[in-house]
Amino acid sequence: MNDRAEQVFTAPVFLATAVLLFCVAIVEKALNLLGASIPFIDVFPRQLLDWAVVLLILDIALLLRQMLENKL
């Protein structure tokens, strides 16, 4: 038996930021449909979704790397 516990590192900062960007993109798109906008956002909702996807990909990559290191 392996006494060493597997430690899997996930980047909660990436995940939380991605979820926040996703929520802001949804709110921004809903406001755009009504003719309004969030004052402090100067980008399109599509760009916010792109940034969220990039952060999720980074989080997945870190998780896969850690899982590979734990197997070795």
C-alpha positions in Angstrom: 0.0 0.0 0.0 1.1 3.5 -0.7 1.2 5.5 2.6 1.7 8.7 0.8 -1.6 10.6 0.2 -2.1 12.0 -3.2 -2.1 15.8 -3.2 -3.9 17.4 -6.1 -3.4 21.1 -6.6 -6.1 23.0 -8.3 -5.9 26.7 -8.8 -9.0 28.0 -7.1 -8.0 31.5 -8.2 -8.3 30.6 -11.9 -11.6 28.7 -11.3 -13.2 31.5 -9.2 -12.1 34.2 -11.7 -13.4 32.1 -14.6 -16.8 31.7 -12.9 -16.9 35.4 -12.1 -16.1 36.4 -15.7 -18.7 34.0 -17.0 -21.4 35.6 -14.7 -20.3 39.1 -15.7 -20.6 38.1 -19.4 -24.1 36.8 -18.9 -25.2 39.9 -17.0 -23.5 42.1 -19.7 -25.3 40.3 -22.5 -28.6 40.5 -20.8 -28.1 44.3 -20.3 -27.0 44.7 -23.9 -30.3 43.1 -25.0 -32.1 45.7 -23.0 -30.0 48.6 -24.4 -27.9 49.1 -21.3 -24.3 48.2 -20.3 -22.2 47.7 -17.2 -20.2 51.0 -16.9 -16.8 49.6 -16.0 -16.7 47.0 -18.8 -15.4 48.2 -22.1 -15.3 44.7 -23.8 -17.9 42.5 -25.5 -19.4 39.6 -23.6 -17.7 37.2 -26.1 -14.3 38.5 -25.0 -15.2 37.9 -21.3 -16.2 34.3 -22.2 -12.9 33.8 -24.1 -11.0 34.9 -21.0 -13.0 32.6 -18.8 -12.2 29.7 -21.1 -8.5 30.4 -21.1 -8.5 30.4 -17.3 -10.4 27.1 -17.2 -7.9 25.6 -19.7 -5.0 26.7 -17.4 -6.7 25.1 -14.4 -7.3 21.9 -16.3 -3.7 21.8 -17.5 -2.4 22.3 -13.9 -4.7 19.6 -12.6 -3.6 17.1 -15.3 0.1 17.8 -14.7 -0.3 17.3 -11.0 -2.2 14.0 -11.6 0.6 12.8 -13.9 3.3 13.7 -11.3 1.3 11.8 -8.6 1.2 8.7 -10.8 5.0 8.7 -11.4 
